[in-house]
Amino acid sequence: MANDFNQQVIEEFRANGGKVGGMFEGGNLVLLTTTGRKSGKQVTSPVMYLKDGERIVVIASYAGADHHPAWYLNLEANPSVTVEIGTETYQARAEIVEGDERDRLYARMVEVAPGFAEYQAKTERRIPVVALDLQPA
């Protein structure tokens, strides 16, 4: 179940063809729907993304919290996800990116959204990077 803040962002995203205001205004935002690892229910989360060739990349920063966001734990358990970008919906398979590629992609996200540098500095965990290969729904 999305919290009130996320639910408002999700509703605004869907009502405005993928555009939202507030802290996400002007950023690349995707709605990522995972299957709850415990509940089995569909859970949607708004997440910033960047394009990397034919795929998109999301960062499991959780604003620098010391634990992973639920959406990340869900896709670890079931990497089949649904992605909404603008007014388009895609099926995707999530792949956790490791090593030098992870570092390169994280650095690219920091260039686009400098707050991600602060998130990594706030936590001892290595924030995961996830690549999503999109297929039309």
C-alpha positions in Angstrom: 0.0 0.0 0.0 1.5 3.3 -1.0 1.9 5.9 1.7 -0.1 9.2 1.4 2.8 11.1 -0.2 3.5 8.4 -2.8 -0.3 8.0 -3.5 -0.6 11.8 -4.2 2.4 11.6 -6.6 1.0 8.6 -8.4 -2.4 10.3 -8.8 -0.8 13.5 -10.1 1.4 11.5 -12.5 -1.5 9.6 -14.0 -3.8 12.7 -14.2 -1.1 14.8 -16.0 0.4 12.3 -18.5 3.5 11.6 -16.3 4.2 15.2 -15.2 4.3 16.1 -11.5 5.3 19.2 -9.5 6.9 19.6 -6.1 10.2 17.9 -5.5 10.0 15.8 -8.7 9.1 18.7 -11.0 11.2 18.6 -14.1 12.8 15.3 -13.2 12.4 12.0 -15.0 9.8 10.1 -13.0 8.6 6.5 -13.5 5.9 4.6 -11.8 7.4 1.2 -10.9 4.9 -1.6 -10.0 6.4 -4.6 -8.3 4.7 -7.7 -6.7 4.9 -7.7 -3.0 7.3 -10.4 -1.8 5.1 -11.1 1.2 1.6 -10.0 0.2 1.7 -11.0 -3.5 -0.1 -7.7 -4.2 0.8 -5.2 -6.8 2.6 -2.2 -5.3 3.4 1.0 -7.2 6.2 3.4 -6.3 7.2 6.7 -8.0 11.0 6.6 -8.7 13.4 8.8 -10.5 15.1 7.3 -13.6 17.7 7.9 -16.3 17.9 6.5 -19.8 20.8 4.2 -20.6 20.4 3.1 -24.2 17.3 1.0 -24.7 16.8 0.6 -21.0 16.1 2.8 -18.0 18.0 2.8 -14.7 16.5 3.4 -11.2 18.4 3.8 -7.9 17.2 2.1 -4.7 18.4 5.1 -2.6 15.4 5.4 -0.2 16.7 8.9 0.4 19.8 7.5 2.1 18.0 5.3 4.7 20.0 2.5 6.2 17.8 -0.2 4.6 16.6 -0.8 1.0 13.1 0.4 -0.1 10.4 -2.2 -0.3 10.1 -1.9 -4.1 13.7 -3.1 -4.3 13.2 -6.0 -2.0 10.1 -6.9 -4.1 12.0 -6.9 -7.4 14.8 -9.0 -5.9 12.1 -11.6 -5.1 10.3 -11.2 -8.5 12.2 -9.2 -11.2 9.1 -9.0 -13.5 7.8 -5.4 -13.1 5.5 -2.9 -14.8 6.8 0.5 -15.7 4.8 3.7 -16.5 6.6 6.5 -18.3 4.4 9.4 -19.3 1.3 7.8 -20.7 3.0 4.6 -21.8 3.0 1.3 -19.9 5.7 -1.3 -20.3 6.6 -4.7 -18.9 10.2 -5.0 -17.8 12.6 -7.4 -16.3 14.8 -5.9 -13.5 18.5 -6.6 -13.3 20.6 -5.5 -10.4 23.8 -3.8 -11.8 27.1 -4.4 -10.1 30.7 -3.3 -10.2 32.1 -0.6 -12.5 28.8 -0.4 -14.4 26.9 0.3 -11.2 29.4 3.0 -10.3 29.2 4.6 -13.8 25.4 4.6 -13.7 25.2 6.0 -10.1 27.6 8.8 -11.1 25.4 9.6 -14.1 22.4 9.9 -11.8 24.3 12.2 -9.5 25.1 14.5 -12.5 21.3 14.7 -13.2 20.1 14.8 -9.6 22.9 15.8 -7.2 20.9 14.7 -4.1 21.9 11.1 -4.9 25.4 11.9 -3.8 24.0 13.0 -0.4 22.0 9.8 -0.2 25.0 7.6 -0.6 27.0 9.7 2.0 24.1 9.3 4.6 24.3 5.5 4.6 26.9 2.7 5.0 24.9 0.4 2.6 26.0 0.4 -1.0 22.9 1.8 -2.7 21.7 -0.6 -5.5 21.3 0.3 -9.1 18.7 -1.5 -11.2 18.4 -1.6 -15.0 15.0 -2.2 -16.5 14.7 -3.6 -20.1 11.3 -2.3 -21.3 8.9 -4.2 -23.5 5.6 -2.8 -24.7 2.7 -4.0 -22.5 
